[in-house]
Amino acid sequence: MTAGEDALLDHLGTGCTTVCRAWAVTRMDGVVLGFTDHDRDLAFEGVAFRAGTGLSARALQQTTGLSVDNSEAAGALSSAAVTEDDIIAGRYDGAEVRAWLVNWRDVTQRLLQFRGSLGEIVRAGGMFRAELRGLTEALNRLQGRAYQRDCAAILGGRQCGVDLSDPSYHWEGPVQEIAEHRLFTFEGAGSYPANHFEKGRFKVMSGEAVGLVGLIKSDQRLAGGRVVELWQQIGPAIASGDLVRLEAGCDRAAATCRSKFNNFINFRGFPHVPGEDWLISYPVSSGRNDGGSLRS
């Protein structure tokens, strides 16, 4: 144990304590937010822990072995702390969480009680409730490859190998018109084939929603431009003139990998795996019943 942890245990042993809880949330974009249930702000480890943010946490459940430590945090949605737009935008998805028990009279006396990540976040009535998952949660993730017809690689990832910085596979430009927060009209992107960006990524490069990513539902080509529709809005409003990057989409089919990306050598699927129709097939008089391959 560290000197600070030993000092805190000695303080707890006195029976007259001045302790509180503090949480640090590190989002995937690098933003660090600090909260405390004390009535005054605290600061340590380079983080300012703000009081009066309305955040509280339930008791932490910890066990020995490989069971997942878990808890739950609840708080108010406000512009000063956690906003609804940021939650909708996914900026808190998978964020790292650290929680301390700390002596607010001497913050060097503290004990790190929890380290993990944010799980499911539910919001309603101006409040949010977030599940806290311990480090052993990662042991519950499925590992290995799935034998399926479609490719299992992520377009542009290490296993895929496609270079999305190639101008053939992306376009950057300002938004011209917006409708329903999901339909975006662009000029100057008409040279790409129809549906070229369908199933691709919509990355915001400037403006209030900078850094957010949406998934493209449809991509319609117009004269000198195109209209892109997202599956859902991505949080903070995107304004006309904001710079956006459109990345080519992939339906994970072998034919697409070969013709659109010329990358069949890296295809990570099994296109010849029999489907369910073969499992329930039966011989017919008009077919070939010689025991040979069902593929022509």
N, C-alpha and C positions, 0 to 999 in steps of 0.2 A: 504494500500500500504506500501511497505517497504521503509526504508530510502533511499536506492539506487534508487528506482523508483521515489520517490519524488525529489531527487537530479537531476535525468535525466530530469524530466519534467521542473524543474526550469532552467536547462541548455538550453532546447529547447525553453523556453520562452524568452531567451536573443536575439534570432534572428541571432546569430553568433555561429554556432554549429560545433562540431568536432565529428560526430557520424559515425558509420559504422554498418554493420551487421555481425553477427557471428552465425555459425551453429555447433552443435555437433551431430554426428551420432553414435549411440550405436548399434553395430551389435548383432545378436543373440548369437554369440560365445563370447561376452563380450568385444571385441575390440572397443575402442572409438576413433573416428577421429574428429578433429576440423578444421573448415574452416572459413575464413573471407575474405570479399572483400576489407579490408584495405590493404595498401601497406607494412605493417609490421606485424609481428606475435604478437598475444595477448595471454594472459593466465589468466584464472579465473575458479573457481569451479573445480580445479584440471585437467582442460583440456587445452592443448596447441592448439590454433587456428592458423593454418598456412596460411600465405599469399602466393599469387602466385600459388595457386593450380588450378586456372582456373574455380572455382566454382562460380556460380551466381544464384540468385533466382528471380522469378517474384514477383510482388506485391501480398501480402497475401489478400485473400478474406475472410472476417469474417462477420458473421451475428448474430443477436440475436436469441434466441430460440434454437431448436435442429438441425438446418441445419448444414451440414458438412463444416467446414472450410477447404479450400484447397488452394494449390499453386503448384508451379513447380520449380524444381531446374535443372540446366544444368551445365555440366562441361566437362573437358577433361579427357580422359583415360590416366593415366600415372602410372609408377611404384612407384612414390612418394605419390600418393593419392589413387584414385579408379582405380583398374585394371580390365580389361575385364575378366580375369580368375576368379576373385572373384565374378563378377556379374553373369557369367555363372554358377558358383558353387552354387549360391543362398545365398551367405554370407550376402547379403544386403536385402534379402527378409524379409519384416516385421520389419526392423531395426527402432529403436526409433529415432526421430528427435526433437531437440529443437533449436529454433531460437531466438536470442536476438537482440535488438537495443542497442548499447553500445557506450559510450563516450570513444574513444580510448586514450584520454589524462588521463582519470581516469576511469578504468574499473569497479570500484565499483558502478558507475552510469550506470545502465543497466536495461532493461525491457524485460522480457520474453514475446515475441509476439506470439509464436506458439509452440505447443507441439503435436506431433502425430507420424505418422509412414510413411515409404516409401511404395508407392503403385507400380504401373506398372513402370518398368524401360526399356527404349528403348535405344539401342546403335547403332551407325552407324557413319562411317567416322571418327573414333578416338574420338567420342564424346558420351556422354550419357545424357539422359534426364529422370528425375525421378519425378513421381507424389508424392506430399506430402499430406497426408490425416490426418485430425484432429481427436481428440479423439472421437467425436460423430459418426465417421465412424462405430464403433463397434455396434451402435444401428441398423444398416442396415442388420446385420447378421441374417439369419433365425434361429429360435429356435424351439425346439420340436423334436419329433420323426417322422420318415417317415414310413408308413406302406408298407413294401416291403418284398419280399421273402428272400433276402440276409441279412446277419447280418450287423448291423450298427455300431458295436463296432470296435475299432482299436486293432489289435492283440497285446497283451501284455499290453494294457491299463487297467485303473481301472475297466471299465465295463466288459472287457473281462476276466481278471484274470489269463490268461496263463503266467507262469513265463518263460520268454525268456532266463533267466540265466541257465536254465536246459540244460545240454549238449545235450539232445535229440533235442533241437530246435535251436541250433547255433553251429557254428564251426569257429575257428580262426586259421589263418595260413598265410604264405607269398605267394605272387603272384609269379608264375613261369614264365609264358609267357603272353604277351599282344598283341592283334591284333586290329587295328582300334579304339583303345582307348575305346572299349566297350566289347571285348571278352577277358576273363581272364581264364587262365588254372591254376589249383591247384593240388597239390599232397597231399595225405593223407586224403582226404575228401570222399573217395569212399565207406565208410561204410554206408552212408545215402542213403535212397531209391532214385530212379530216380525222378526228378522233385520236390524233397523235398524243395528246396529253391526258386522254381519258384513263382513269385509274392511276394517274400520277400524283405528284405532290405540288401544292400551292404554297410557296414560302413568301412571307411578307418581309421585305428588305428595309422598309422605312415607315415612319409614321407611328401612331400610338400602338399598333399591333405588331411592331417589329419583332422578328424572331419566332413568330407563331407559324404553324404549319397546318394546312388543311388538306383533305383528300378530295380529288377531283372526281365528280360523278359523271359529268358529260362534257364534251368539248366539240363545239360546233364552229365550223369554218365559215367566215363571212368574206365579203369582198374587201380585201385589204386588212382583215382583222379576224377576230373570233370571239365567241362567247363561251365562258367557262362557268360551270355550275358546280358548287361544292355539295358534299353530302349534308353538311350542317355548318352553321356559322361558327366562327372560331373565336368568339369573345369580343374584345374591344373593336369598335367600329373601324372599318377600313374606309378611308376617304379617297375621293378622286384625286389622282396625282401621286398616290403612294406607289412606291416601286415594288413590284412583285416578280418573283421568279417562278416560271412554270417548268416542271420537269416531266419528261416523257413517262408515259404509263406502260405497265406490263401486265398482261393477264395471266402470266406464268405458264403459258402453253408452249409446247415445244416448237410449233410452227412460228409463233411470234419471236421466240428466242433466235431462231434461224434467220428469218426474213427481215425483221425490224432491227435487230441488234447485231446480227452476224456473230453470235456468241454461243452457238450450240455446243461447242466444246466444253463450256462451263455449265451446261444445263444440269440442274440438281434434282430433276424429277425422274420418274420411271414411266415414260409414255406408253409402254407396251404391257403394263400390268393389266390383267383382265378386270373388267368392271363387273358390276352386279348383274348385268344382263347375261353374262356368260354363266353365272352361277345357277340361274334358273332356266337356262336354255334346254331344249329337248329336241330329239331328232324329228325331222319332217321328211316326207316322201320326196318333196321337190328339191331338197338340199343334198349336199354331199355327205355321206355317212360312212366314210372309209377309215375313220379314226385318225385322220391327219390333222394338220393345223387348221384352226378356224379362221386364220388370217389368210387372205388371198395373196 
